[in-house]
């Protein structure tokens, strides 16, 4: 993977404000990689230790299963409440 792609994803993830979340797909789209949500997940898993990776959730509002407890704990510290392991659905 080229450094430019990595840096675009990093920039988007760094820009997610504390107390808010984004999905892997939203991060991919903002980084100019529409449809590449899995690539974003791989980048964060391999190279996300210095990023606020915990603010990136699955499209259904749930945490990644292998890191769910740590991710939920980090989000809770920032004031993000998960209900039954997911973001509450917003009413329209």
Secondary structure, DSSP 4 states (H G I P E B T S, - for coil): --HHHHHHHHHHHHTSPTT--EEHHHHHHHTT-TT-HHHHHHHHHHH-TTTTGGGEE-TTSBPPGGGHHHHHHHHHHTTPPEETTEEPPPP-
